[in-house]
Amino acid sequence: MFQVRATVVGFLGDLSVYPCHFGSQVGDQVVFDGAELHGRFCPAVWAVVVPKMMTMHAAGPRYVEPASYYPFWYAANSVVDPGCAPRDGQGLRNVLESIEPPPFDMARLQPPGAFRWPPSDKPGIAAAPTIICPDSRSSMVLALEAFDLSEKGFDTPYFRRQMAILAKLARSGPVQAEAIIGLFTRQEAEEIYPPLSPVMVAMLVEELQLLDYVGKPGADGLSAITPAGEAKLGSFKAGLPPDHLRAFEDYT
């Protein structure tokens, strides 16, 4: 599970005519840490941003906007031309040039890089998770990011298991991914919540890999803790109460 941050990155509307009545500004942020939301937005924004933040709490960096799978983001603009129908089945003629919409035009709601000619050679147009405020006058734009593991609320035991995996890898050195569970004794695997199984370890390790705390297996199939993972493990241990730290080190 992941912490998620929503950041105001711009306004598509004319603020000199339609100011944000809540006073939001570029750079304002709200963070969901797994247990609480930190920050301030108006009710209209909360209504649309929270559902996506909860989706990203589960999916993390794997989440992309479903519309990004459409190929039309890389198509040219077009005009209606019935004479083209025998060839394309619909009757559209390409406009092989980029059209720059004027300020505050609705076309600016499209993702950057969409419908350009020549098209962008970068994949992922429209993939980045964003929210546009429902107040169409100002159209505040928020970018969402899963930026770290969630360690609070009911995520805490799973996060601690991930830290234990890092600790085991720090001691063992690189191992085959399927052998990570073997770094734990049966007692360590089954007597601490959540009990570890091959599928549980695989899911926890995948999240660690998404944040570069564990490197993705190379040609040799080995997994290892990264420098970022070592730093994360160190900060985690430094923040534990003494009795929790002793318990953690006893089984790692």
Secondary structure as UniProt FT lines:
FT   STRAND          2..11
FT   TURN            15..17
FT   TURN            21..22
FT   TURN            26..27
FT   STRAND          29..32
FT   STRAND          37..38
FT   HELIX           43..59
FT   HELIX           60..62
FT   HELIX           66..69
FT   HELIX           71..74
FT   STRAND          77..80
FT   HELIX           82..84
FT   HELIX           85..88
FT   STRAND          92..95
FT   TURN            103..104
FT   HELIX           106..109
FT   TURN            112..115
FT   TURN            125..127
FT   STRAND          130..132
FT   TURN            136..138
FT   STRAND          140..149
FT   HELIX           153..155
FT   HELIX           156..172
FT   STRAND          175..176
FT   HELIX           177..183
FT   HELIX           186..190
FT   HELIX           198..210
FT   TURN            211..212
FT   TURN            219..220
FT   STRAND          222..223
FT   HELIX           227..238
FT   HELIX           242..251
//
